[in-house]
Amino acid sequence: MPRETLLLRIGAALAIALPAVVTRAAGLHPSAVPAAVIYGAGVLAAAVLLMWAAETARADMSGALALALLALIAVLPEYAVDVYYAFAAGTKPHYAGYAAANMTGANRLLVGVGWALVALAFTLGVRRTARRGGRHGKRRPPPRGERRDVRLAPHHRTELGFLALATVLGFIPALTAEIGWYIAIVLIGVYVIYLGRIARGGGEDVENLAGVPARLVTLPRRMRRAATGAGFAIGTALVFISAEPFANSLVDAGSALGVDEFLLVQWLAPLASEAPELIVAVVFAWRLRDADAIGTLLSSKVNQWTLLIGSLPLAYKAGGGAWSLPLDSRQLEEVLLTASQTVLGLGLLIDLVLRRWEAALLFVLFAIQFALPGEQARLVLSGIYLAVGFTVLINRYRDLGRAMETVFRR
């Protein structure tokens, strides 16, 4: 990437964030819809900068543990928005529903859309390579049929094993009508053990980066580290500047537009915070780096289904609430639907292959919830997810056993 292009992209990200910085610094209070746009852009810019910084930091941090920690940093905006809703619910009880909405939306978006986009981008990348016959002269495309499906590397069984454990635990809030402090401690403990396990297991580093990080890693070490530190610092500052007003403005915008606030919080907020990560995964898949693409999203799914859920009751308590975050009937259905989708996603990926029809199934089931948004439809859809998911897991029990071995081995 030429230096001018690098500066242009960084400048564009900072320009997107500038209105949020100016609005907050000047103490301005725009109406709900403009505020949602301004601060939503700030959250998006923060996510982009943190993603670039995390990718660039890989040049100076090796090992699977470092990659997992960097993946966590990259989704900091998503955590900030959701934790704020839980914190605010301590004094504004109706915000408890928004915390559940944001968490369930982020998780379902990651699996229902993210995994499907990776499969689509990989398929298009294979066809492009086949048509051009390896135009860069690096190598000829594999024989027909060998590169049809997205594949994970064997070391990703660790993520799958811990996701399986977290999936079981994820049904407890739906059964108890709360995200309790006890499940929070267990889920956070699972995530800590997961970090320790992958630290010992090693894993494979990403060989090549794409876009801005690919250019930044070519800088001299001192300049590269300075750029990485600046990216982390600016991205984190933007999170603190934008997350709270963005979260509040989404709720107010729903009232102003006559739109269900729950739906805005559930889908718009995660879309802004998760977009950069989804784009990176799609680029990896387009470049036929399918293991890196789906592995990145899988790692995010693990930390969101453990650490993110576990942080909500603690934030609720810190904000003045009880030790457990209560869930009403709508939120129970959303948590149940998200946990059920996780069962199916786990089943389809447990053999380290995501086939095109499997990705299409995930997307179609995800899309159905918008066509049939009622309570009955959510319960029926949960049943479909569970029926298909458990059927697949039973048929692939050997693969599930291999994944669980990575969790319980010493």
C-alpha positions in Angstrom: 0.0 0.0 0.0 1.5 3.4 -1.0 2.2 5.9 1.8 -0.5 8.3 0.5 -3.1 5.6 0.6 -2.2 4.7 4.2 -2.4 8.3 5.3 -5.7 8.8 3.4 -7.3 5.8 5.2 -6.1 6.8 8.6 -7.2 10.4 7.9 -10.7 9.1 6.8 -11.1 7.2 10.1 -10.2 10.2 12.2 -12.5 12.4 10.1 -15.4 10.1 10.8 -14.7 10.4 14.5 -14.2 14.2 14.5 -17.9 15.2 14.8 -18.3 13.0 17.9 -15.2 14.6 19.5 -16.2 18.2 18.7 -19.8 17.6 19.8 -18.8 16.1 23.2 -16.0 18.6 23.8 -18.2 21.6 23.0 -21.0 20.3 25.3 -23.5 20.3 22.4 -26.7 18.3 22.7 -28.1 17.5 19.3 -31.5 15.8 19.0 -31.7 12.0 19.2 -31.3 11.0 15.6 -28.4 13.3 14.7 -26.7 12.3 18.0 -27.1 8.6 17.2 -25.4 9.2 13.8 -22.6 11.4 15.2 -21.7 9.1 18.1 -22.4 5.9 16.1 -19.7 7.2 13.7 -17.5 7.7 16.7 -18.0 4.1 17.8 -17.3 2.9 14.3 -14.1 4.9 14.0 -13.0 3.6 17.4 -13.6 0.0 16.3 -11.6 0.6 13.1 -8.6 2.1 14.9 -8.6 -0.5 17.6 -8.8 -3.2 14.9 -5.9 -1.7 13.0 -3.8 -1.4 16.2 -4.5 -4.9 17.3 -3.6 -6.4 13.9 -0.4 -4.3 13.8 0.6 -5.4 17.3 0.8 -8.9 16.1 4.2 -8.0 14.7 5.5 -7.6 18.3 3.4 -10.1 20.1 3.5 -13.8 19.1 1.4 -16.7 20.3 -2.2 -17.7 20.5 -2.7 -15.9 23.9 -1.6 -12.6 22.4 -3.9 -13.0 19.5 -6.9 -13.7 21.8 -6.1 -10.7 23.9 -5.8 -8.5 20.8 -9.1 -9.9 19.5 -10.7 -8.9 22.8 -9.3 -5.3 22.5 -10.6 -5.1 19.0 -14.2 -5.5 20.2 -13.9 -3.1 23.1 -16.5 -0.7 21.6 -19.1 -3.5 21.7 -18.3 -4.2 25.3 -18.4 -0.5 26.2 -21.9 0.0 24.9 -23.3 -3.2 26.4 -21.7 -2.7 29.8 -23.0 0.9 29.8 -26.5 -0.3 29.4 -26.1 -2.8 32.2 -24.5 -0.1 34.5 -27.3 2.4 33.7 -29.9 -0.2 34.5 -28.9 0.1 38.1 -30.8 3.4 38.3 -32.9 3.1 35.1 -34.5 -0.4 35.3 -35.8 -0.4 31.7 -32.2 -0.3 30.5 -31.7 -3.9 31.6 -33.6 -5.0 28.5 -31.2 -3.0 26.3 -28.2 -4.8 27.8 -29.8 -8.1 26.9 -30.7 -6.8 23.5 -27.2 -5.6 22.6 -25.6 -8.8 23.8 -28.0 -11.1 21.9 -27.9 -9.0 18.8 -24.1 -9.0 18.7 -23.9 -12.8 19.1 -26.6 -13.6 16.6 -25.1 -11.1 14.1 -21.7 -12.7 14.4 -22.9 -16.2 13.6 -25.9 -15.6 11.4 -24.3 -13.0 9.2 -20.5 -13.0 9.9 -20.0 -16.7 9.3 -22.2 -16.7 6.2 -20.3 -13.7 4.8 -17.0 -15.5 5.3 -18.4 -18.5 3.3 -19.7 -16.3 0.5 -16.4 -14.3 0.3 -14.4 -17.5 0.2 -16.5 -18.9 -2.6 -16.2 -15.8 -4.6 -12.4 -15.7 -4.0 -12.0 -19.3 -5.2 -14.0 -18.5 -8.3 -11.9 -15.4 -9.0 -8.7 -17.4 -8.5 -9.9 -20.1 -10.8 -10.9 -17.6 -13.5 -7.6 -15.8 -13.4 -5.5 -19.0 -13.0 -3.4 -17.5 -10.3 -2.7 -14.2 -12.0 0.1 -13.3 -9.6 2.0 -16.3 -10.5 2.3 -17.6 -7.0 0.5 -20.9 -7.5 -2.2 -22.5 -9.6 -5.6 -22.9 -7.9 -6.3 -26.3 -6.3 -8.2 -28.9 -8.4 -11.9 -28.5 -8.7 -13.8 -29.5 -5.6 -10.9 -29.3 -3.1 -11.5 -25.7 -2.0 -15.2 -25.4 -1.9 -15.7 -25.1 1.8 -14.3 -22.9 4.6 -11.9 -24.9 6.8 -10.5 -24.2 10.3 -7.1 -25.3 11.5 -6.9 -28.2 14.0 -5.8 -25.9 16.8 -9.2 -24.1 16.6 -10.7 -27.1 18.4 -9.8 -25.3 21.6 -12.1 -22.5 20.8 -14.8 -25.0 19.8 -14.5 -26.9 23.0 -14.8 -23.9 25.2 -17.7 -22.6 23.1 -19.4 -25.9 23.7 -19.0 -25.5 27.4 -20.1 -21.9 27.3 -23.1 -22.9 25.2 -24.4 -25.2 27.9 -23.9 -22.5 30.5 -25.7 -20.0 28.3 -29.0 -21.7 28.8 -29.0 -21.0 32.5 -30.1 -17.3 32.2 -33.1 -18.4 30.1 -34.1 -21.0 32.8 -33.6 -18.7 35.8 -34.9 -15.4 34.3 -31.7 -13.6 35.3 -28.0 -13.3 34.4 -26.9 -14.1 37.9 -23.6 -13.3 39.7 -23.0 -17.0 40.0 -23.1 -17.6 36.2 -21.1 -14.4 35.7 -18.3 -15.8 37.8 -18.4 -19.2 36.1 -18.4 -17.6 32.6 -15.5 -15.3 33.4 -13.6 -18.3 34.9 -14.2 -20.2 31.7 -12.8 -17.4 29.7 -9.7 -17.1 31.9 -9.1 -20.9 31.6 -9.6 -20.6 27.9 -6.8 -18.0 27.7 -4.5 -20.2 29.8 -5.3 -23.2 27.6 -4.5 -21.5 24.3 -1.4 -19.9 25.8 -0.1 -23.4 26.6 -1.3 -24.9 23.3 0.5 -22.4 21.2 -1.5 -22.1 17.9 -0.6 -20.5 14.7 0.0 -16.9 14.1 -1.5 -15.1 11.1 1.1 -15.1 8.4 0.0 -12.1 6.4 -2.0 -9.0 7.2 -4.2 -6.9 5.0 -4.9 -3.2 4.4 -3.5 -0.6 6.8 -1.9 -3.1 9.3 0.0 -4.7 6.4 1.6 -1.4 5.7 2.2 -0.4 9.3 4.1 -3.6 10.1 6.7 -2.7 7.5 7.7 0.4 9.4 10.8 0.5 11.6 10.1 -1.0 15.0 10.0 2.2 16.9 7.7 3.9 14.4 5.5 0.8 14.3 5.1 0.6 18.1 4.4 4.3 18.2 1.7 3.9 15.6 0.2 0.9 17.4 0.2 2.8 20.7 -1.4 5.8 19.1 -4.1 3.6 17.6 -4.9 2.0 20.9 -4.9 5.3 22.7 -7.1 7.2 20.2 -9.4 4.2 19.8 -9.9 3.9 23.5 -10.5 7.6 24.0 -13.1 7.5 21.3 -14.8 4.6 23.1 -15.1 6.7 26.2 -16.2 9.7 24.3 -18.8 8.0 22.1 -20.2 4.9 23.9 -22.4 6.5 26.5 -24.1 9.2 24.3 -24.5 6.6 21.5 -26.2 4.2 23.8 -28.6 6.9 25.1 -29.2 8.4 21.7 -30.3 5.1 20.3 -33.0 4.7 22.9 -34.1 8.3 22.4 -34.0 7.9 18.6 -36.4 4.9 18.8 -38.9 7.1 20.6 -38.5 10.0 18.2 -38.9 7.8 15.1 -41.6 5.5 16.5 -39.3 2.5 16.2 -38.9 -0.2 18.8 -35.9 0.9 20.9 -35.2 -2.7 21.7 -34.6 -3.5 18.0 -32.4 -0.4 17.4 -30.2 -1.3 20.4 -30.2 -5.0 19.3 -29.0 -4.5 15.8 -27.7 -1.0 15.1 -25.3 -0.8 18.0 -23.6 -4.2 17.3 -23.5 -3.4 13.6 -21.5 -0.3 14.2 -19.1 -1.9 16.7 -18.7 -5.2 14.9 -18.4 -3.9 11.3 -14.6 -3.6 11.1 -14.1 -7.1 12.4 -16.5 -8.5 9.9 -14.8 -6.6 7.1 -11.4 -8.0 8.1 -12.8 -11.5 8.2 -14.4 -11.1 4.7 -11.1 -9.7 3.3 -9.2 -12.8 4.7 -11.8 -15.1 3.1 -11.6 -13.2 -0.2 -7.9 -13.8 -0.1 -8.5 -17.5 0.5 -7.3 -17.3 4.1 -10.4 -19.1 5.3 -8.9 -20.4 8.6 -7.9 -16.9 9.6 -11.3 -15.5 8.6 -13.6 -17.9 10.5 -11.0 -18.3 13.3 -11.2 -14.6 14.0 -15.0 -14.6 14.3 -14.9 -17.8 16.3 -12.6 -16.3 18.9 -14.9 -13.3 19.1 -17.9 -15.6 19.6 -16.1 -17.3 22.5 -15.2 -14.1 24.3 -18.7 -12.6 23.7 -20.5 -15.7 25.0 -18.4 -15.8 28.1 -16.7 -12.6 29.1 -19.4 -10.2 27.7 -22.3 -12.0 29.4 -20.3 -12.4 32.6 -19.6 -8.7 32.8 -23.2 -7.6 32.6 -24.3 -8.5 36.2 -21.1 -6.9 37.6 -21.8 -3.7 35.7 -25.4 -3.8 36.9 -24.3 -4.1 40.5 -21.7 -1.3 40.1 -24.5 0.9 38.8 -26.6 0.5 41.9 -28.6 -2.6 41.0 -28.7 -6.1 42.5 -26.1 -8.8 42.0 -28.2 -10.4 39.3 -29.4 -8.7 36.1 -33.2 -9.5 35.7 -34.7 -10.7 32.4 -38.3 -10.2 31.4 -40.2 -12.6 29.1 -39.0 -10.8 25.9 -35.4 -10.9 27.0 -35.8 -14.6 28.0 -36.9 -15.4 24.5 -34.0 -13.5 23.0 -31.4 -15.2 25.2 -33.0 -18.6 24.4 -32.9 -17.9 20.7 -29.3 -16.8 20.9 -28.2 -19.8 22.9 -30.1 -22.1 20.4 -28.4 -20.5 17.5 -25.1 -21.1 19.2 -25.9 -24.8 19.4 -26.5 -25.0 15.7 -23.4 -22.9 14.9 -21.3 -25.1 17.1 -22.7 -28.3 15.4 -22.0 -27.0 11.9 -18.4 -26.0 12.7 -17.4 -28.8 15.1 -15.8 -30.8 12.3 -13.6 -27.8 11.3 -15.5 -27.3 8.1 -18.2 -24.8 7.2 -19.9 -25.9 4.0 -21.8 -23.5 1.8 -25.2 -25.0 2.5 -24.5 -24.8 6.2 -23.6 -21.1 5.9 -26.7 -20.5 3.9 -28.8 -22.3 6.6 -27.4 -20.1 9.3 -28.2 -17.0 7.3 -31.7 -18.0 6.3 -32.7 -18.9 9.9 -31.2 -15.5 11.0 -33.3 -13.7 8.4 -36.5 -15.4 9.3 -36.6 -13.6 12.7 -37.1 -10.3 10.8 -40.0 -11.7 8.7 -41.6 -13.3 11.7 -40.7 -11.1 14.7 -43.4 -12.3 17.2 -43.0 -14.3 20.4 -44.3 -17.5 18.9 -42.0 -17.3 16.0 -39.0 -16.8 18.3 -39.9 -19.9 20.3 -40.5 -22.0 17.1 -37.2 -20.8 15.6 -35.4 -21.7 18.9 -36.9 -25.2 18.6 -35.7 -25.5 15.0 -32.2 -24.3 15.9 -32.0 -26.9 18.8 -33.5 -29.8 16.8 -31.1 -29.3 13.9 -28.2 -28.4 16.1 -28.4 -31.4 18.4 -29.0 -33.7 15.4 -25.8 -32.5 13.8 -23.8 -32.7 17.1 -25.0 -36.3 17.7 -23.9 -37.3 14.2 -20.6 -35.6 14.8 -20.0 -36.7 18.4 -16.5 -37.8 17.7 -15.6 -34.3 16.6 -17.3 -32.9 19.7 -15.3 -35.3 21.8 -12.0 -34.1 20.3 -13.0 -30.5 21.0 -13.9 -31.2 24.6 -10.6 -33.0 25.1 -8.9 -29.6 24.7 -11.0 -28.2 27.6 -10.4 -30.9 30.2 -6.9 -32.1 29.4 -4.2 -31.1 31.9 
